[in-house]
Amino acid sequence: MTEIGNYAFRNCKKLSSVTMGKNVKTIGAGAFQACKKLTTITLKSKVTSIGKNAFKNCKNLGTVKIKSTKLTKVGKNAFSGLSTSAKIKVPSEKLSEYKKLFKASGYSGKVKSL
């Protein structure tokens, strides 16, 4: 699988932790929107794009680990509605670039290095 489709897990009730497969390149629009129990997500090294509203309103999502150095697009409001204590962790060599990328998408939380 190279893509998590649009709204694939929207409003899921049971997912608490997700690690994307090593071949996933794209997270579709609204893919995990409003997954209330989701607390951690790990995106592997090939992810290049995160769609709009992908993780919007995942209120308990506290940690997002992005291991990819190939991320070039984060859709509007992809991470809006997260807890104020939520953190996005990215590769240290991409920290500055990814901070700008997430800010441009509307994310105002913390972006730190892995």
N, C-alpha and C positions, 0 to 999 in steps of 0.2 A: 504494500500500500504506500503510495507516495503522497496522499492527501487525506486529511480528515475533512470530510465534506461539510458544506454549509448546514448548520443546525443539527449536526449528527447526534450530539448528546445534550441538546438544549433541555433545560429543566430536569436534568437527571436527578434521581432521588438517592442513588446508592454510591456513586463514585466518590471516593475520598482522596485518592492519590492516583496520579496518572503519570506514566513514563512513556513518551512517544517512542515508537520503534525507530531503529536506526535509519530506515529509508524514508521516513516521513519528511516531506519538503514543505508542505503547505498546510496551514491550519485555516479552515474556511470560516467565512463570516458566521458569527453566532454559534460556532461549533460547541462551545461549552457554556453558553450564556445561561446564567441563573442556576448553575449547579450548586445548590446550597451547602452540600456537605464536602465539596472539594476543598482540600486544605493545602495540597502541594502538587505541583506539576513540573516535570522535567522534559525539556525539549532537547533532543539529541543534536548531533553535529551537522546535519544536513538541512535543517530548517532555514528557509529563505524568506518566508512570508507568513504573517499572521493577519487574518482578515478582520474587518470591522466588527466590533461587538463580540469578538471571539470568547472573551472571559468576562464580559460585562455582568455586573451584579453577582459575582461569585463571592458573596459576603464573607465566607470563612477562608478564602484563599489567602494564605499567609506567605507562602514562598513559591516563587517561580524561578526555576533554574534553567538558563538558556546556555547550552554548551556550544551552540553554533557560532561560528565566526563569519557566516555567510548571510546573516539576516539583513535584508535590505528594505523590507516594508513591514510596517505595523499599522494596521488600519485604524481609522478614527474610532475612539472610545473602546478599543480592544481590551483595555484594562480598567475601565471606569466602574465605579461602584464597589471597589475593593475596600477592605478594611484600611484604616489609616496606618496600621502597623505592618501592612503587607510590604514585602521586599522582592525586588526582581534582581537576581544575581546573574551576571554575565561574565564572559571571559575578560580578564584584566586588560588584554591588549585592545579590546573593543569598547572599554568602559566609556570613554569620552564620546565616541561616535554613537553608541547605543543610547546614552543619556539624551542626546539630541533627538534621536529617532523616537524614543518613547515620549518625550516632551511634546514633539510635533503631533503625536497621535492623541494628545490630551491627558496623558498620565502624569500626575503630579506627585506621586509617591517616590520612594527611595529606589535608586538603581545602584547596586554595589557590585564589586568584583567577586567572582567565585572563590 
